[in-house]
Amino acid sequence: GRSLQNSILNMQLQDAYSQAMYALGQNLENTYEQERDAGLGNGGLGRLAACFLDSMATLDYPAWGYGLRYNYGMFHQKIKNGEQIELPDYWLYQGGPWEIERLDVVQPVRFYGKVSESKNDDGSVSVNWEGGEEVLAVAYDYPIPGYSTFN
């Protein structure tokens, strides 16, 4: 698990966690494998953004990163009968253990429809969105501990 391993390493707790898991008859490395990779896409920009956030946390910069949280990643690739098939990547099927849902931070997002302009009596122009569909985007906090920092 990238987030679990990154957090344990950054907080310099790998030995303590490894010993605790061993005492429970478990292996820390096997536990890492239980975490699904974040559905950040295949182009590398999501991973690059994650690196920037990790660096800012390590440098103790008070920073926020914004992104889109898709229910599905880009796709899950399998080879069947010698051919590549693409399936939905259900990376959040069990939720995100590191995410903090912020129902107090909700933003309407509109799809489809059109923008219309109208002139007001004073000559100014008003812009209005007409038609389409509206969904509510919910914010999630995703804490990222920096390496050897207290943040």
Residue pairs with C-beta under 8 A, 6 or more apart in sequence:
1 31
1 32
1 33
1 34
1 35
1 36
2 35
2 37
2 38
3 35
3 38
3 98
4 31
4 32
4 35
5 32
6 54
6 144
7 98
7 144
7 145
8 14
8 17
8 28
9 147
10 54
10 57
10 58
10 145
10 146
10 147
10 148
10 149
11 145
12 147
12 148
14 28
17 28
18 28
21 27
21 28
21 31
22 28
35 97
36 91
36 92
36 93
36 94
37 73
37 91
38 46
38 50
38 73
38 91
39 70
39 72
39 73
39 74
39 89
39 91
39 92
40 46
40 47
40 49
40 50
40 73
41 73
41 74
42 74
46 67
49 65
49 67
52 65
53 63
53 65
53 144
54 144
54 146
56 63
56 65
56 146
57 63
57 144
57 145
57 146
57 147
57 149
57 151
58 146
58 147
58 148
58 149
59 146
60 146
60 149
60 151
69 99
69 140
71 90
71 92
72 88
72 89
72 90
72 91
72 92
73 89
73 91
74 89
75 86
75 87
75 88
75 89
76 86
76 87
76 88
76 89
76 90
77 84
77 85
77 86
77 87
78 84
78 85
78 86
78 87
79 85
96 140
96 142
98 142
98 143
99 140
99 141
99 142
100 140
100 141
100 142
100 143
101 138
101 140
102 138
102 139
102 140
102 141
103 138
105 138
105 139
106 136
106 137
106 138
106 139
107 136
107 137
107 139
108 134
108 135
108 136
108 137
109 134
109 135
109 136
109 137
110 129
110 132
110 133
110 134
111 132
111 133
111 134
111 135
112 131
112 132
112 133
113 129
113 130
113 131
113 132
113 133
114 129
114 130
114 131
114 132
115 127
115 128
115 129
115 130
116 127
116 128
116 130
117 125
117 126
117 127
117 128
118 125
118 126
118 128
119 125
119 126
120 126
145 151
